[in-house]
């Protein structure tokens, strides 16, 4: 007996995007949809390729909104925005709080900023 050809729907496409954005592997997505992994790759290539990027973009937008202070207008507290800005600075800008004793400067990836004050 021959199986029917798989027909993607807007609902299955949305499910594949969501599952991919959650980090679910293709083989498990195939099991969820009850189709072969090759079929998942054939019909859902774009969703597989962009699902994680879409999720990262959404979280990044949220974090940027908080870190930049724009979230204050939406009810976030100043402390929330400061925490988001600190996280952003540490992860995206490679800033760090202070040198730690015993830390190897050759392997540290943080940027050290020195501000010189001219007394003239």
Buried (B, 14 or more C-beta within 10 A) or exposed (E): EEEEEBEBEEEBBEBBBBBBBEEBEBEEBBBBBEBBBEBBEEBBEEBBEBBBEBBEEEEEEEBBBBBEBEBBEEEBEEEBBEEBBEEBBEEEEEBBEEEEEEEEEEEEEBEEEEEEEEEE
